[in-house]
């Protein structure tokens, strides 16, 4: 957003609280009147009051660092009320250092924001202290300077919620780590858009992405292998696409490079479910993912087949690996990990090789019937012809009868054609008596 092109009155609307709007209103009135020195001084005052309010809000919410700062500040105020000059000196020093305090202890600002606010403080001193200038030459800030300081005050401070840095990250981790945080991207977006991530600084967004990625891969972290992490990252990408994509480019490649082999499946899970993940991976990272699909332990690879297959670049490697699976691994992929269409060809291969009714029942129950909705009419014809074409011992097996019954119920192919096929391939006993006559 280019705030310099917007009406300056609109900036006040972006303030987080009514108090903040009141603080900046005086500075805007001074700017409109052409009193640029007064506008800059009023802007600094607005920032100091707003930061103190934010410190108090954080202290009430239980933030220890904020509580310590508030206690010191209240001590100074108490001393001033007792006409103790130490309190005045301490309070002036507190105001002078408030930017450093909020940056270092509460992580309210990133480095660039801190520079912008430091410039405001320096200009405020030039405007408010005649002794800083040569005699008879008062400081004359331009209207552009005053406007820029008002803009920076609103965007960097007044429009922000009283949670940033470590406190904000802790709050966001608790939000995403909850068992009630949605795994659906759109619902996750609604949650985060109503959290401290709304109007967040670049530093907070980057810290949030780092926390999600490395928390998901760390077995001692509350976010470890939590499916809602993927939804949270995708929602963050919708809110801040440029920042999140750049951070994913750095941290996903780092994670894939450094994660231990026994947790590499977790890194592949991030690649599978995070929308821009594959796009931001370096070629070395992509090669490592493909190698994992080709050579990784079956019990770790199986769960990633279905989501990873949505990436065109990985489909051929996944199909090749599935077509080399032993039957038990294939059945596990189908029944425990939801692999469906990708497993069809391998399942039909095992069915074509059965040599007993027991084996036929096993293959039908574990690998063919679970895929029934993915079978085409051509697949059904192929199965019925197997006794004749491959010698598969299907006729007489209980599950073969169940399969034929499902075909009739689903009307995948018409009954006459099915009956003809059965007669030609040792399945006449499965034709209803009325139709056989």
Secondary structure, DSSP 4 states (H G I P E B T S, - for coil): --GGGS-HHHHHHT-SSHHHHHHHHHHHHHHHTT-HHHHHHHHHHHHHHHHHHHHHHHHHTT-HHHHHHHHHHHHHHHHHHTT-HHHHHHHHHHHHTHHHHHHHTT----HHHHHHHHHHHHHHHHHH-GGGS-TT------HHHHHHHHHHHIIIIITS-S--HHHHHHHHHHHHHSTTS-SSHHHHHHHHTTSTTTT--HHHHHHHHHHHHHHHT-TTSTTTT-THHHHHHHHHHHHSHHHHHHHHHHHHHHHHHHS-GGGHHHHHHHHHHSTTHHHH--HHHHHHHHHHHHHS-HHHHGGGHHHHTTSHHHHHHHHHHHTT--HHHHHHHHHHH---GGGHHHHHHHHHT--SHHHHHHHIIIIIGGGGGG--HHHHHHHHHHHHHT----TT-HHHHHHHHHHHHHTSS-HHHHHHHHHHTT-GGGS-HHHH-
